[in-house]
Amino acid sequence: MAEASSSQTEATTKPQLIYRCKKCRRIVASEENIVSHERGKGESSFKWKKRSSEAWEAEKQPVDCTSIFVEPMKWMEAVQEGNVGDKLLCMGCNARLGNFNWAGMQCSCGAWINPAFQLHKSRLDECYM
Protein backbone atom coordinates (compact mmCIF):
# COMPACT_ATOMS: atom_id res chain seq x y z
CA MET A 1 0.00 0.00 0.00
CA ALA A 2 2.96 2.32 0.59
CA GLU A 3 4.00 1.83 -3.05
CA ALA A 4 0.60 2.94 -4.32
CA SER A 5 0.64 6.14 -2.26
CA SER A 6 4.18 7.01 -3.41
CA SER A 7 3.21 6.59 -7.07
CA GLN A 8 0.17 8.82 -6.52
CA THR A 9 2.31 11.58 -5.02
CA GLU A 10 4.72 11.36 -7.96
CA ALA A 11 1.83 11.73 -10.38
CA THR A 12 0.48 14.77 -8.56
CA THR A 13 3.85 16.50 -8.26
CA LYS A 14 4.66 16.28 -11.97
CA PRO A 15 1.78 17.59 -14.12
CA GLN A 16 1.45 16.14 -17.61
CA LEU A 17 2.21 18.43 -20.55
CA ILE A 18 -0.46 18.48 -23.25
CA TYR A 19 -0.72 20.39 -26.52
CA ARG A 20 -3.99 22.01 -27.61
CA CYS A 21 -5.08 23.68 -30.85
CA LYS A 22 -4.76 27.45 -30.32
CA LYS A 23 -7.96 28.12 -32.22
CA CYS A 24 -10.48 25.69 -30.65
CA ARG A 25 -8.50 24.37 -27.61
CA ARG A 26 -9.00 20.72 -28.61
CA ILE A 27 -6.31 18.38 -27.21
CA VAL A 28 -4.02 17.38 -30.06
CA ALA A 29 -1.07 15.62 -28.40
CA SER A 30 0.47 14.86 -25.04
CA GLU A 31 3.99 14.45 -23.75
CA GLU A 32 3.86 10.68 -24.41
CA ASN A 33 3.16 11.25 -28.12
CA ILE A 34 6.29 13.32 -28.75
CA VAL A 35 9.10 11.75 -30.76
CA SER A 36 12.35 13.20 -29.45
CA HIS A 37 15.27 13.88 -31.75
CA GLU A 38 18.89 14.89 -31.44
CA ARG A 39 19.57 18.56 -32.21
CA GLY A 40 20.99 19.05 -35.69
CA LYS A 41 23.86 21.27 -36.78
CA GLY A 42 21.61 24.29 -37.34
CA GLU A 43 21.62 26.31 -40.55
CA SER A 44 24.76 24.62 -41.88
CA SER A 45 22.69 21.49 -42.54
CA PHE A 46 20.14 23.31 -44.73
CA LYS A 47 20.40 23.85 -48.48
CA TRP A 48 22.25 27.01 -49.46
CA LYS A 49 19.07 28.85 -50.52
CA LYS A 50 17.37 28.23 -47.15
CA ARG A 51 20.17 29.74 -45.08
CA SER A 52 20.11 33.35 -43.87
CA SER A 53 22.73 35.73 -45.27
CA GLU A 54 24.63 36.11 -41.98
CA ALA A 55 25.01 32.37 -41.39
CA TRP A 56 28.28 32.05 -43.29
CA GLU A 57 29.77 35.17 -41.66
CA ALA A 58 29.41 34.20 -38.01
CA GLU A 59 28.32 31.17 -36.07
CA LYS A 60 24.89 31.74 -34.56
CA GLN A 61 23.61 30.39 -31.29
CA PRO A 62 21.62 27.18 -31.74
CA VAL A 63 17.93 27.94 -32.13
CA ASP A 64 15.12 26.08 -30.44
CA CYS A 65 13.00 23.78 -32.55
CA THR A 66 9.92 25.60 -33.86
CA SER A 67 7.97 22.35 -34.14
CA ILE A 68 7.31 19.16 -32.25
CA PHE A 69 7.30 15.77 -33.90
CA VAL A 70 4.72 13.23 -32.78
CA GLU A 71 3.75 9.67 -33.57
CA PRO A 72 0.81 9.15 -35.96
CA MET A 73 -2.54 9.49 -34.16
CA LYS A 74 -6.17 8.65 -34.91
CA TRP A 75 -7.27 12.28 -35.39
CA MET A 76 -4.88 12.71 -38.35
CA GLU A 77 -7.37 12.11 -41.18
CA ALA A 78 -4.89 12.49 -44.04
CA VAL A 79 -2.70 9.78 -42.49
CA GLN A 80 -5.70 7.47 -42.06
CA GLU A 81 -6.60 7.97 -45.75
CA GLY A 82 -3.21 6.57 -46.75
CA ASN A 83 -1.53 9.72 -48.11
CA VAL A 84 2.26 9.81 -48.24
CA GLY A 85 2.51 13.45 -47.24
CA ASP A 86 -0.04 16.18 -46.56
CA LYS A 87 -1.21 18.87 -44.12
CA LEU A 88 -2.33 18.02 -40.61
CA LEU A 89 -5.65 19.71 -39.83
CA CYS A 90 -7.34 20.06 -36.45
CA MET A 91 -10.35 17.77 -36.11
CA GLY A 92 -12.38 20.44 -34.32
CA CYS A 93 -11.87 23.61 -36.35
CA ASN A 94 -9.95 22.46 -39.47
CA ALA A 95 -7.04 24.81 -38.67
CA ARG A 96 -3.71 23.77 -40.15
CA LEU A 97 -1.48 22.50 -37.35
CA GLY A 98 1.42 21.07 -39.33
CA ASN A 99 2.50 18.58 -41.96
CA PHE A 100 3.43 14.96 -42.25
CA ASN A 101 5.57 12.97 -44.62
CA TRP A 102 6.40 9.28 -44.39
CA ALA A 103 9.70 9.95 -46.20
CA GLY A 104 10.75 12.42 -43.48
CA MET A 105 11.31 16.15 -42.94
CA GLN A 106 13.99 18.44 -41.65
CA CYS A 107 13.43 20.18 -38.32
CA SER A 108 14.29 23.86 -37.86
CA CYS A 109 17.34 22.74 -35.83
CA GLY A 110 18.66 20.86 -38.87
CA ALA A 111 17.92 17.29 -37.74
CA TRP A 112 16.23 14.92 -40.18
CA ILE A 113 13.17 13.13 -38.75
CA ASN A 114 11.87 10.02 -40.52
CA PRO A 115 8.85 9.50 -40.68
CA ALA A 116 7.77 13.01 -39.74
CA PHE A 117 4.51 14.13 -38.18
CA GLN A 118 5.29 17.78 -37.50
CA LEU A 119 3.11 20.12 -35.42
CA HIS A 120 4.07 23.81 -35.38
CA LYS A 121 4.48 25.22 -31.87
CA SER A 122 3.05 28.56 -33.03
CA ARG A 123 -0.29 26.84 -33.72
CA LEU A 124 -0.40 25.03 -30.36
CA ASP A 125 -0.86 25.96 -26.71
CA GLU A 126 1.19 24.11 -24.10
CA CYS A 127 -0.88 23.26 -21.04
CA TYR A 128 -0.27 21.26 -17.88
CA MET A 129 -2.94 18.93 -16.49
C-alpha positions as CSV (number, residue, x, y, z in Angstrom):
1,M,0.0,0.0,0.0
2,A,3.0,2.3,0.6
3,E,4.0,1.8,-3.1
4,A,0.6,2.9,-4.3
5,S,0.6,6.1,-2.3
6,S,4.2,7.0,-3.4
7,S,3.2,6.6,-7.1
8,Q,0.2,8.8,-6.5
9,T,2.3,11.6,-5.0
10,E,4.7,11.4,-8.0
11,A,1.8,11.7,-10.4
12,T,0.5,14.8,-8.6
13,T,3.8,16.5,-8.3
14,K,4.7,16.3,-12.0
15,P,1.8,17.6,-14.1
16,Q,1.4,16.1,-17.6
17,L,2.2,18.4,-20.6
18,I,-0.5,18.5,-23.3
19,Y,-0.7,20.4,-26.5
20,R,-4.0,22.0,-27.6
21,C,-5.1,23.7,-30.8
22,K,-4.8,27.4,-30.3
23,K,-8.0,28.1,-32.2
24,C,-10.5,25.7,-30.7
25,R,-8.5,24.4,-27.6
26,R,-9.0,20.7,-28.6
27,I,-6.3,18.4,-27.2
28,V,-4.0,17.4,-30.1
29,A,-1.1,15.6,-28.4
30,S,0.5,14.9,-25.0
31,E,4.0,14.4,-23.7
32,E,3.9,10.7,-24.4
33,N,3.2,11.2,-28.1
34,I,6.3,13.3,-28.7
35,V,9.1,11.7,-30.8
36,S,12.3,13.2,-29.5
37,H,15.3,13.9,-31.8
38,E,18.9,14.9,-31.4
39,R,19.6,18.6,-32.2
40,G,21.0,19.1,-35.7
41,K,23.9,21.3,-36.8
42,G,21.6,24.3,-37.3
43,E,21.6,26.3,-40.5
44,S,24.8,24.6,-41.9
45,S,22.7,21.5,-42.5
46,F,20.1,23.3,-44.7
47,K,20.4,23.9,-48.5
48,W,22.2,27.0,-49.5
49,K,19.1,28.8,-50.5
50,K,17.4,28.2,-47.2
51,R,20.2,29.7,-45.1
52,S,20.1,33.3,-43.9
53,S,22.7,35.7,-45.3
54,E,24.6,36.1,-42.0
55,A,25.0,32.4,-41.4
56,W,28.3,32.1,-43.3
57,E,29.8,35.2,-41.7
58,A,29.4,34.2,-38.0
59,E,28.3,31.2,-36.1
60,K,24.9,31.7,-34.6
61,Q,23.6,30.4,-31.3
62,P,21.6,27.2,-31.7
63,V,17.9,27.9,-32.1
64,D,15.1,26.1,-30.4
65,C,13.0,23.8,-32.5
66,T,9.9,25.6,-33.9
67,S,8.0,22.4,-34.1
68,I,7.3,19.2,-32.3
69,F,7.3,15.8,-33.9
70,V,4.7,13.2,-32.8
71,E,3.7,9.7,-33.6
72,P,0.8,9.2,-36.0
73,M,-2.5,9.5,-34.2
74,K,-6.2,8.6,-34.9
75,W,-7.3,12.3,-35.4
76,M,-4.9,12.7,-38.3
77,E,-7.4,12.1,-41.2
78,A,-4.9,12.5,-44.0
79,V,-2.7,9.8,-42.5
80,Q,-5.7,7.5,-42.1
81,E,-6.6,8.0,-45.7
82,G,-3.2,6.6,-46.8
83,N,-1.5,9.7,-48.1
84,V,2.3,9.8,-48.2
85,G,2.5,13.5,-47.2
86,D,0.0,16.2,-46.6
87,K,-1.2,18.9,-44.1
88,L,-2.3,18.0,-40.6
89,L,-5.6,19.7,-39.8
90,C,-7.3,20.1,-36.4
91,M,-10.3,17.8,-36.1
92,G,-12.4,20.4,-34.3
93,C,-11.9,23.6,-36.4
94,N,-10.0,22.5,-39.5
95,A,-7.0,24.8,-38.7
96,R,-3.7,23.8,-40.2
97,L,-1.5,22.5,-37.4
98,G,1.4,21.1,-39.3
99,N,2.5,18.6,-42.0
100,F,3.4,15.0,-42.3
101,N,5.6,13.0,-44.6
102,W,6.4,9.3,-44.4
103,A,9.7,10.0,-46.2
104,G,10.7,12.4,-43.5
105,M,11.3,16.1,-42.9
106,Q,14.0,18.4,-41.7
107,C,13.4,20.2,-38.3
108,S,14.3,23.9,-37.9
109,C,17.3,22.7,-35.8
110,G,18.7,20.9,-38.9
111,A,17.9,17.3,-37.7
112,W,16.2,14.9,-40.2
113,I,13.2,13.1,-38.8
114,N,11.9,10.0,-40.5
115,P,8.9,9.5,-40.7
116,A,7.8,13.0,-39.7
117,F,4.5,14.1,-38.2
118,Q,5.3,17.8,-37.5
119,L,3.1,20.1,-35.4
120,H,4.1,23.8,-35.4
121,K,4.5,25.2,-31.9
122,S,3.1,28.6,-33.0
123,R,-0.3,26.8,-33.7
124,L,-0.4,25.0,-30.4
125,D,-0.9,26.0,-26.7
126,E,1.2,24.1,-24.1
127,C,-0.9,23.3,-21.0
128,Y,-0.3,21.3,-17.9
129,M,-2.9,18.9,-16.5
